[in-house]
């Protein structure tokens, strides 16, 4: 807080300049009455006097800022452990003041407190949550995670007794589009990429196949990025309930590199799931589906030949 002292007879619009500065440290009693939980407050009195410098006009005012540190949330991540959602809330811990915390879920603009020491957890979540805490991480498990638990999760920390020292991180959590595997094989001269994924959501799933060569990403096909012109005539795409298949024709050594299948829920840019696979032509195997088809065809031809031979034998016997 700055107190501006003007000489007697001074008026707004006159030219003033800073003449001297006197810092005054308020007593603890005044701190408690006037500023509550402030750690340290310095009052500054600015005394000014008229000077013949027209370019220095107006008055200076310096606000007092409270700086709190030691409980800042540095990251919030989410993953699935069996059927439980796990939230890892990492934070700083360089303060001796007790840290209060809260995990919450926001769905359709309504906030639901899951666990913590700040708000009151809702009854429906009390039997489903399990909490552990270490020096600089707080972990919450939410069991039996389903689509009804999708939404915006928040980890919020604050110093005990200081409601203005809040730090938080958010993460959007949706299930149903996780990529479970990405495989590659060769069909004649075409590369085939099988991207298998979960599909337990009603939200449309966006997808993208890409190739990274020498740190440069090339979009091959999908609904997220714009496919490069050179690949448009070489790609063929099919999709079923929980698998997306991309064919890249005329596959050569120039197409070797890191292939990626990336999925995300429509309208939810933070809900990304992906898998990578390094593809080299001399290490590619023949696709099993094609091999099985070839084997089936061979067995079918052998069976037909056998039947023909048997018929001929019967005819000779007659």
C-alpha positions in Angstrom: 0.0 0.0 0.0 1.4 3.4 -0.9 0.5 6.6 0.8 0.9 9.7 -1.4 1.9 12.9 0.5 1.4 16.2 -1.2 2.8 19.5 0.1 0.3 22.0 1.4 -1.4 23.9 -1.4 -0.6 21.3 -4.0 -3.2 20.8 -6.8 -3.8 18.1 -9.4 -2.2 18.9 -12.7 0.9 20.5 -11.2 4.3 19.1 -12.0 5.8 16.9 -9.2 8.9 14.7 -8.9 10.0 12.1 -6.4 12.1 13.9 -3.7 12.7 11.2 -1.1 11.5 7.8 0.0 10.8 6.6 3.6 10.0 2.9 4.1 8.0 2.1 7.2 7.5 -1.4 8.5 4.1 -1.7 10.2 3.9 -3.5 13.5 2.4 -7.0 13.7 -0.7 -5.7 15.4 -1.4 -3.4 12.5 -0.7 -6.2 10.1 -3.3 -8.5 11.8 -6.0 -5.8 11.8 -5.5 -4.2 8.4 -4.2 -7.0 6.1 -5.2 -10.3 7.7 -3.0 -13.1 6.3 -0.4 -10.9 4.6 3.1 -12.2 5.3 4.9 -8.9 5.2 3.6 -5.4 4.3 5.7 -2.4 3.7 4.1 1.0 3.7 5.8 3.5 1.5 5.3 7.2 1.8 6.1 9.2 -1.2 6.7 12.9 -0.5 6.9 15.2 -3.5 7.7 18.8 -4.0 7.2 21.2 -6.9 10.0 21.1 -9.5 10.4 23.0 -12.7 10.2 19.9 -14.9 7.0 19.9 -16.9 7.6 16.4 -18.3 7.2 14.8 -14.8 3.5 14.9 -14.1 1.1 13.1 -12.0 1.5 10.9 -8.9 3.1 7.5 -8.4 1.2 4.7 -6.7 2.7 1.4 -5.8 0.3 -1.5 -4.9 1.3 -4.1 -2.3 1.3 -7.6 -3.7 1.2 -10.8 -1.6 3.4 -13.6 -3.0 2.8 -17.1 -1.9 4.8 -20.1 -3.1 5.6 -23.6 -2.1 2.3 -25.4 -3.0 2.1 -24.7 -6.8 0.6 -27.6 -8.8 3.1 -28.5 -11.5 1.1 -31.2 -13.4 -2.1 -33.3 -13.3 -2.2 -36.6 -15.3 -4.7 -39.3 -15.7 -4.5 -43.0 -16.6 -6.5 -46.2 -16.2 -5.5 -49.0 -13.8 -7.7 -51.9 -14.5 -11.2 -50.3 -14.1 -10.0 -47.5 -11.8 -9.1 -43.9 -12.9 -5.8 -42.7 -11.4 -5.1 -39.0 -11.0 -1.5 -37.9 -10.2 -1.3 -34.4 -8.9 2.3 -33.3 -8.6 3.2 -30.0 -6.8 5.9 -28.0 -5.2 6.6 -28.5 -1.5 8.9 -25.8 -0.2 6.7 -24.4 2.6 6.3 -25.3 6.3 2.6 -24.2 6.2 0.2 -27.2 5.9 -1.2 -27.7 2.4 -4.9 -28.2 1.9 -6.1 -30.1 -1.2 -9.2 -31.0 -3.2 -9.9 -33.3 -6.2 -13.1 -32.5 -8.1 -15.0 -33.4 -11.3 -17.0 -30.9 -13.4 -19.7 -32.3 -15.6 -22.2 -30.1 -17.5 -21.0 -27.0 -15.6 -21.7 -28.7 -12.2 -18.8 -29.3 -9.8 -18.6 -32.6 -7.8 -16.1 -32.8 -4.9 -14.5 -36.2 -4.9 -12.0 -36.0 -2.1 -9.9 -33.6 -0.1 -9.7 -31.3 2.9 -11.2 -28.1 1.4 -14.7 -29.0 0.3 -17.1 -31.7 1.4 -16.9 -34.9 -0.8 -20.2 -36.0 -2.2 -21.6 -39.2 -0.7 -21.7 -41.1 -4.0 -17.9 -40.9 -4.4 -16.8 -41.6 -0.8 -16.9 -45.4 -1.2 -15.2 -45.2 -4.7 -12.1 -43.1 -3.8 -8.7 -44.2 -2.5 -6.1 -41.6 -1.7 -2.3 -41.6 -1.1 0.1 -38.8 -0.6 3.9 -38.3 -0.6 6.2 -35.4 -0.3 5.3 -33.7 -3.7 2.5 -35.8 -5.2 -1.1 -36.6 -4.3 -2.7 -39.6 -6.0 -6.4 -40.3 -6.2 -8.0 -43.5 -7.4 -11.6 -43.6 -8.6 -12.9 -47.1 -8.8 -15.4 -48.5 -11.4 -14.7 -45.7 -13.8 -17.3 -45.5 -16.6 -18.5 -43.1 -19.3 -20.6 -41.4 -16.6 -17.4 -40.3 -14.9 -16.1 -38.5 -17.9 -15.5 -34.7 -17.6 -13.1 -32.1 -16.4 -11.0 -33.2 -13.4 -9.3 -30.6 -11.1 -6.6 -30.8 -8.5 -6.5 -27.7 -6.3 -4.1 -26.8 -3.5 -3.9 -23.9 -1.1 -2.0 -23.0 2.1 -3.9 -23.6 5.3 -5.5 -20.4 6.6 -4.7 -18.5 3.4 -7.7 -18.8 1.0 -6.1 -16.5 -1.6 -3.1 -18.8 -2.2 -4.8 -21.2 -4.6 -3.0 -23.2 -7.3 -4.8 -25.8 -9.6 -4.5 -27.8 -12.7 -7.3 -29.3 -14.9 -7.4 -32.3 -17.2 -10.3 -33.6 -19.5 -10.8 -37.3 -19.0 -12.8 -39.4 -21.5 -12.6 -43.1 -22.2 -13.5 -45.1 -25.2 -10.9 -44.0 -27.8 -7.7 -45.4 -26.4 -5.4 -47.0 -29.0 -4.6 -50.5 -27.8 -2.2 -51.6 -30.6 -0.6 -50.6 -33.9 0.8 -53.3 -36.2 2.3 -53.2 -39.6 2.6 -55.9 -42.3 3.1 -56.2 -46.1 0.3 -57.1 -48.6 2.0 -57.6 -52.0 3.6 -54.2 -52.4 1.4 -52.3 -50.0 2.0 -51.4 -46.4 -0.9 -52.3 -44.1 -1.4 -50.5 -40.7 -3.9 -52.0 -38.2 -4.9 -49.5 -35.5 -7.0 -51.2 -32.8 -8.7 -49.2 -30.2 -11.4 -49.1 -27.6 -14.9 -47.9 -28.5 -17.1 -47.4 -25.5 -18.1 -43.8 -26.1 -20.9 -42.2 -28.0 -18.7 -39.2 -28.9 -17.4 -39.3 -32.5 -13.8 -40.4 -32.8 -11.3 -38.4 -34.9 -8.2 -40.2 -36.2 -5.0 -39.6 -38.0 -2.2 -41.8 -39.6 1.1 -40.1 -40.0 4.8 -40.9 -40.9 7.8 -39.2 -39.3 11.0 -39.2 -41.2 14.1 -37.3 -40.1 12.0 -35.4 -37.4 9.5 -34.2 -40.1 5.9 -35.4 -39.7 3.9 -36.3 -42.8 0.1 -36.7 -42.5 -1.0 -39.7 -44.6 -4.8 -39.9 -43.9 -7.4 -38.9 -41.3 -9.8 -36.3 -40.0 -7.5 -34.3 -37.8 -4.7 -33.0 -40.0 -4.5 -32.3 -43.7 -3.0 -35.2 -45.7 -0.1 -34.4 -47.9 -0.9 -34.4 -51.6 1.8 -37.0 -52.5 0.1 -39.6 -50.3 -3.5 -39.0 -51.2 -3.5 -41.2 -54.3 -1.5 -44.0 -52.5 -3.8 -44.5 -49.5 -6.8 -46.7 -49.0 -8.7 -46.7 -45.7 -11.3 -49.0 -44.0 -12.8 -48.8 -40.6 -14.8 -51.1 -38.4 -16.1 -50.9 -34.8 -12.8 -51.0 -33.0 -10.1 -51.1 -35.8 -9.0 -48.6 -38.4 -6.9 -50.0 -41.3 -4.7 -48.0 -43.7 -3.1 -49.3 -46.8 -0.1 -47.4 -48.4 0.5 -48.7 -51.9 3.9 -49.0 -53.7 5.8 -49.2 -50.4 9.5 -48.7 -50.8 12.6 -47.9 -48.6 11.7 -44.2 -49.0 8.6 -44.8 -46.9 10.4 -46.3 -43.9 10.2 -44.4 -40.6 8.0 -44.0 -37.5 4.3 -44.5 -38.2 1.7 -43.2 -35.8 -2.0 -43.8 -35.3 -3.6 -41.0 -33.2 -7.2 -40.8 -32.0 -9.1 -38.2 -30.1 -12.7 -37.4 -29.2 -14.4 -34.8 -31.4 -14.3 -31.4 -29.7 -11.9 -32.6 -27.0 -8.4 -31.7 -28.2 -6.8 -32.8 -24.9 -8.2 -36.4 -25.1 -5.4 -37.8 -27.4 -4.4 -41.4 -27.5 -1.7 -42.8 -29.9 0.6 -45.6 -30.7 3.9 -45.7 -32.7 5.6 -48.3 -34.7 9.0 -48.2 -36.6 8.6 -49.7 -40.1 11.5 -51.0 -42.2 10.9 -52.9 -45.4 13.4 -55.7 -44.9 11.9 -56.5 -41.5 8.2 -56.5 -42.6 6.3 -59.7 -42.4 3.4 -60.8 -44.7 0.0 -60.0 -43.3 -1.5 -63.0 -41.6 -4.9 -62.4 -43.2 -3.4 -62.7 -46.6 -1.3 -65.7 -45.7 -4.4 -67.5 -44.3 -6.3 -66.7 -47.4 -3.5 -68.1 -49.6 -3.3 -71.3 -47.4 -7.1 -71.7 -47.6 -6.9 -71.3 -51.4 -4.1 -74.0 -51.6 -6.1 -76.4 -49.5 -9.2 -75.8 -51.6 -7.3 -76.5 -54.8 -5.9 -79.6 -53.2 -9.3 -80.8 -52.1 -10.8 -80.2 -55.6 -7.9 -82.2 -57.2 -8.4 -85.0 -54.7 -12.1 -85.2 -55.4 -11.4 -85.2 -59.1 -8.9 -88.0 -58.6 -11.4 -90.0 -56.6 -14.1 -89.5 -59.1 -11.8 -90.7 -61.9 -10.8 -93.8 -59.8 -14.5 -94.7 -59.2 -15.2 -94.3 -62.9 -12.3 -96.6 -63.8 -13.5 -99.1 -61.2 -17.0 -99.1 -62.7 
